[in-house]
Amino acid sequence: MPPVIRTVGAIALVAGIGVLDAVVSARLPFSILYFAPVIGATWYVGRSQGLVVAVVAIAARFITDIHWNGIDALSLTQAVLWGFALMVAPRLTAWAHARREEVTALESRINELLQIERSFARTDPLTSLCNRRAFVDALQKAEARGRRTGERLAVARLDVDGFRALNDAYSRNEGDQLLRAIATSLSLTTRMGDLAARLENDEFALLLYNCARDHAQKIGHRLVDEVAELGRAYPNARVTGSVGMACFTASGPDPDEMMRLAGAALRQARHGGGNAVVVETPESSAREMSAASEPPANA
């Protein structure tokens, strides 16, 4: 609603109060009602418009007071007192409105800072990927949902082989640049809906939804190839990637065990010199443990 219409509406309300004050009864306390349009006009339109409405309210009240009581010392005194109060009302209302806007702006800024803080608490500042905390939270939710829906999950952990040698041969800035490049590659390699994260230092992780073992293995080899391609830019350091993957069904282990199995697969991939992919499943891990516990045939 335009300010002019609001101001005119407030003046009309003052006139209506004045009419009621003039025709109903001198004993009814109508004077206090004049503050409503004055305060409303100031709050929703502005201080100047509020002062205009206040002047009209002072005139309306003085006219009705003369109508009932005539002009005497008491009427003049009340006119001065009520006039002062009605003129002060816009100033106080404008001050309160300004403080309200400041509080609203401060609350908005605080909420913005809280959103930024939450984002930093769950985001790796170097690569802008999720951090370990956000990744584990997502894994827990995915595992709980998978138990209900039977959805397959795969967890991949990628480690950069030769990363320390790269920092020594070049610089930490070059190392950071490589990590950012790998993060970009992870984001482009994964499907929409999958989650990439930087766990720590030069280790990354992927959470793959609806991913069978053969598809997980293809993704792992693609990641290894891309890291090796990125490593060609650093001939003085042998930079490759090792990927350990663990695939699960709805009846899979808890998230901590998922991360442990993926970590064990990563260690196997690095054990042979890196630049390799190892895919693990709870079933294959159980078979290996069972075989390790059996006594030798010639015992």
C-alpha positions as CSV (number, residue, x, y, z in Angstrom):
1,M,0.0,0.0,0.0
2,P,1.5,3.4,-1.0
3,P,2.6,5.7,2.0
4,V,0.2,8.4,1.0
5,I,-2.8,6.1,1.2
6,R,-1.7,4.9,4.6
7,T,-1.2,8.5,5.9
8,V,-4.7,9.5,4.6
9,G,-6.1,6.4,6.2
10,A,-4.5,7.3,9.6
11,I,-5.9,10.8,9.3
12,A,-9.4,9.4,8.5
13,L,-9.1,7.2,11.6
14,V,-8.3,10.3,13.7
15,A,-11.3,12.0,12.3
16,G,-13.5,9.0,13.1
17,I,-12.2,9.0,16.7
18,G,-12.9,12.7,16.9
19,V,-16.4,12.3,15.7
20,L,-17.1,9.6,18.3
21,D,-15.5,11.7,21.0
22,A,-17.8,14.6,20.0
23,V,-21.1,12.7,19.9
24,V,-20.8,9.8,22.4
25,S,-20.0,11.1,25.8
26,A,-17.5,13.4,27.6
27,R,-16.9,10.8,30.2
28,L,-15.5,8.1,27.9
29,P,-11.7,8.2,27.7
30,F,-11.4,8.6,23.9
31,S,-8.1,10.7,24.1
32,I,-6.0,7.6,24.5
33,L,-7.3,6.3,21.1
34,Y,-5.6,9.1,19.2
35,F,-2.3,7.4,19.8
36,A,-3.2,4.4,17.7
37,P,-3.2,6.1,14.3
38,V,-0.2,8.3,15.2
39,I,1.9,5.3,16.2
40,G,0.6,3.2,13.2
41,A,1.4,5.9,10.7
42,T,4.9,6.4,12.2
43,W,5.7,2.7,12.3
44,Y,4.4,1.7,8.8
45,V,5.0,5.0,6.9
46,G,7.6,7.2,8.6
47,R,8.3,9.8,11.3
48,S,7.3,12.8,9.2
49,Q,3.9,11.3,8.3
50,G,3.4,10.4,12.0
51,L,4.0,14.0,13.0
52,V,1.3,15.1,10.4
53,V,-1.2,12.6,11.9
54,A,-0.2,13.8,15.4
55,V,-1.0,17.4,14.5
56,V,-4.4,16.4,13.2
57,A,-5.0,14.3,16.3
58,I,-4.1,17.3,18.6
59,A,-6.5,19.5,16.7
60,A,-9.3,16.9,16.8
61,R,-8.9,16.3,20.5
62,F,-8.8,20.0,21.3
63,I,-12.0,20.7,19.2
64,T,-13.9,17.9,21.0
65,D,-12.7,19.1,24.4
66,I,-14.0,22.6,23.7
67,H,-17.2,21.0,22.5
68,W,-17.8,19.4,25.8
69,N,-16.1,21.7,28.3
70,G,-15.6,25.0,26.6
71,I,-12.4,27.0,26.8
72,D,-11.0,27.4,30.2
73,A,-7.6,26.9,32.0
74,L,-8.1,23.2,32.4
75,S,-8.9,22.7,28.7
76,L,-5.8,24.6,27.7
77,T,-3.6,22.7,30.2
78,Q,-4.9,19.4,28.9
79,A,-4.5,20.5,25.3
80,V,-0.8,21.4,26.0
81,L,-0.2,18.1,27.9
82,W,-1.9,15.9,25.3
83,G,-0.4,17.8,22.5
84,F,3.1,17.2,23.9
85,A,2.4,13.5,24.4
86,L,1.0,13.1,20.9
87,M,4.1,15.0,19.4
88,V,6.5,12.8,21.4
89,A,4.8,9.6,20.3
90,P,6.1,9.7,16.7
91,R,9.6,10.3,17.9
92,L,9.5,7.4,20.3
93,T,7.9,5.2,17.8
94,A,10.5,6.0,15.1
95,W,13.3,5.3,17.6
96,A,11.7,1.9,18.5
97,H,11.2,1.1,14.8
98,A,14.9,1.9,14.1
99,R,16.0,-0.3,17.0
100,R,13.7,-3.1,15.7
101,E,15.3,-2.9,12.3
102,E,18.8,-3.0,13.8
103,V,17.9,-6.1,15.8
104,T,16.4,-7.7,12.7
105,A,19.5,-6.9,10.7
106,L,21.7,-8.3,13.5
107,E,19.7,-11.5,13.8
108,S,20.0,-11.9,10.0
109,R,23.7,-11.4,10.2
110,I,24.0,-13.9,13.1
111,N,22.0,-16.5,11.1
112,E,24.2,-15.9,8.1
113,L,27.4,-16.4,10.2
114,L,25.9,-19.5,11.8
115,Q,25.2,-20.9,8.3
116,I,28.8,-20.1,7.3
117,E,30.1,-21.7,10.5
118,R,28.0,-24.9,9.9
119,S,29.3,-25.0,6.3
120,F,32.9,-24.7,7.4
121,A,32.4,-27.3,10.1
122,R,31.4,-29.8,7.4
123,T,33.5,-28.6,4.5
124,D,37.2,-29.0,3.7
125,P,38.5,-25.4,3.2
126,L,41.2,-26.4,0.7
127,T,39.1,-28.5,-1.7
128,S,35.6,-27.4,-0.8
129,L,34.6,-31.1,-0.6
130,C,32.9,-32.5,2.5
131,N,35.2,-33.3,5.4
132,R,35.4,-36.5,7.4
133,R,32.6,-35.5,9.8
134,A,30.1,-34.8,7.0
135,F,31.1,-37.9,5.1
136,V,30.6,-40.2,8.1
137,D,27.2,-38.6,8.8
138,A,26.1,-39.2,5.2
139,L,27.4,-42.8,5.4
140,Q,25.4,-43.4,8.6
141,K,22.2,-42.1,7.0
142,A,22.8,-44.1,3.8
143,E,23.4,-47.3,5.8
144,A,20.2,-46.8,7.9
145,R,18.2,-46.2,4.7
146,G,19.9,-49.1,3.0
147,R,18.7,-51.5,5.7
148,R,15.1,-50.5,4.9
149,T,15.4,-50.3,1.1
150,G,18.0,-52.9,0.3
151,E,20.1,-50.3,-1.5
152,R,23.7,-51.2,-2.4
153,L,26.5,-49.0,-1.1
154,A,30.1,-48.7,-1.9
155,V,32.8,-46.8,0.0
156,A,36.0,-45.9,-1.7
157,R,39.1,-44.5,-0.1
158,L,41.8,-42.9,-2.3
159,D,45.3,-42.1,-1.3
160,V,47.9,-40.2,-3.3
161,D,51.1,-42.2,-3.7
162,G,54.2,-40.1,-3.6
163,F,52.5,-37.0,-2.2
164,R,55.3,-36.4,0.4
165,A,57.9,-36.7,-2.4
166,L,56.0,-34.1,-4.4
167,N,56.0,-31.6,-1.5
168,D,59.7,-32.2,-1.1
169,A,60.6,-31.9,-4.8
170,Y,58.3,-29.0,-5.5
171,S,56.5,-27.1,-2.8
172,R,53.4,-27.3,-0.6
173,N,51.6,-24.9,-2.9
174,E,52.1,-27.5,-5.7
175,G,50.8,-30.2,-3.4
176,D,47.7,-28.1,-2.5
177,Q,47.2,-27.5,-6.2
178,L,47.3,-31.3,-6.9
179,L,44.8,-31.9,-4.1
180,R,42.4,-29.3,-5.5
181,A,42.7,-30.9,-9.0
182,I,42.0,-34.4,-7.6
183,A,38.9,-33.0,-5.8
184,T,37.7,-31.5,-9.1
185,S,38.3,-34.9,-10.7
186,L,36.3,-36.7,-8.0
187,S,33.4,-34.3,-8.4
188,L,33.4,-34.9,-12.2
189,T,33.9,-38.6,-12.0
190,T,31.1,-39.4,-9.5
191,R,27.5,-39.6,-10.5
192,M,25.0,-37.0,-9.4
193,G,23.9,-37.9,-5.8
194,D,27.2,-39.6,-4.9
195,L,29.4,-37.9,-2.3
196,A,33.1,-37.0,-2.4
197,A,35.1,-36.0,0.6
198,R,38.6,-35.2,1.8
199,L,39.3,-37.2,4.9
200,E,42.7,-35.8,5.8
201,N,46.0,-34.8,4.2
202,D,46.1,-36.6,0.8
203,E,43.3,-39.1,1.5
204,F,39.9,-38.8,-0.1
205,A,36.7,-40.8,0.0
206,L,33.7,-41.6,-2.1
207,L,30.2,-42.7,-1.1
208,L,28.6,-44.5,-4.0
209,Y,24.9,-45.2,-4.0
210,N,23.3,-48.2,-5.8
211,C,26.8,-49.4,-6.8
212,A,27.6,-53.0,-7.5
213,R,31.0,-54.5,-7.2
214,D,31.8,-54.5,-10.9
215,H,30.7,-50.8,-11.3
216,A,32.7,-49.8,-8.2
217,Q,35.8,-51.4,-9.7
218,K,35.4,-49.5,-12.9
219,I,35.1,-46.2,-11.0
220,G,38.2,-47.2,-9.0
221,H,40.3,-47.8,-12.1
222,R,39.1,-44.5,-13.6
223,L,40.2,-42.6,-10.4
224,V,43.6,-44.3,-10.5
225,D,44.0,-43.4,-14.2
226,E,43.0,-39.7,-13.6
227,V,45.4,-39.3,-10.6
228,A,48.2,-40.8,-12.7
229,E,47.4,-38.3,-15.5
230,L,47.5,-35.5,-13.0
231,G,50.8,-36.7,-11.7
232,R,52.4,-36.4,-15.1
233,A,52.7,-32.7,-14.4
234,Y,55.3,-33.5,-11.6
235,P,58.1,-35.6,-13.3
236,N,60.4,-35.2,-10.3
237,A,57.9,-37.2,-8.1
238,R,56.2,-40.4,-8.9
239,V,52.6,-39.4,-8.2
240,T,49.9,-42.1,-8.6
241,G,46.8,-43.1,-6.7
242,S,45.8,-46.1,-4.7
243,V,42.1,-47.0,-4.2
244,G,40.5,-49.3,-1.7
245,M,36.8,-50.0,-2.1
246,A,34.3,-51.9,0.0
247,C,30.9,-52.9,-1.4
248,F,27.9,-53.6,0.8
249,T,24.2,-54.6,0.7
250,A,21.4,-53.7,3.1
251,S,22.7,-56.4,5.5
252,G,26.2,-54.9,5.5
253,P,28.1,-53.9,8.6
254,D,27.9,-50.6,10.5
255,P,29.5,-47.4,9.1
256,D,32.7,-47.8,11.2
257,E,33.2,-51.3,9.8
258,M,32.5,-50.0,6.3
259,M,35.3,-47.4,6.7
260,R,37.6,-50.1,8.2
261,L,37.1,-52.5,5.3
262,A,37.7,-49.8,2.8
263,G,40.8,-48.8,4.7
264,A,42.0,-52.4,4.7
265,A,41.5,-52.6,0.9
266,L,43.4,-49.3,0.5
267,R,46.4,-50.7,2.4
268,Q,46.4,-53.8,0.1
269,A,46.4,-51.5,-2.9
270,R,49.4,-49.6,-1.6
271,H,51.2,-52.7,-0.4
272,G,52.2,-53.6,-4.0
273,G,53.6,-50.2,-4.8
274,G,50.4,-48.3,-5.3
275,N,48.7,-47.3,-8.6
276,A,46.2,-50.1,-8.0
277,V,42.6,-50.8,-7.0
278,V,41.4,-53.3,-4.5
279,V,37.7,-54.0,-4.0
280,E,36.6,-55.7,-0.7
281,T,33.3,-57.1,0.4
282,P,32.3,-58.3,3.9
283,E,32.0,-61.8,2.5
284,S,35.5,-61.9,1.0
285,S,36.9,-60.5,4.2
286,A,35.1,-63.2,6.2
287,R,36.5,-65.9,4.0
288,E,40.1,-64.5,4.4
289,M,39.7,-64.4,8.2
290,S,38.3,-68.0,8.1
291,A,41.2,-69.2,6.0
292,A,43.7,-67.5,8.3
293,S,42.3,-69.2,11.3
294,E,42.4,-72.7,9.8
295,P,45.5,-74.7,11.0
296,P,48.0,-75.8,8.3
297,A,47.3,-79.2,6.6
298,N,50.5,-80.8,7.9
299,A,50.0,-79.6,11.5
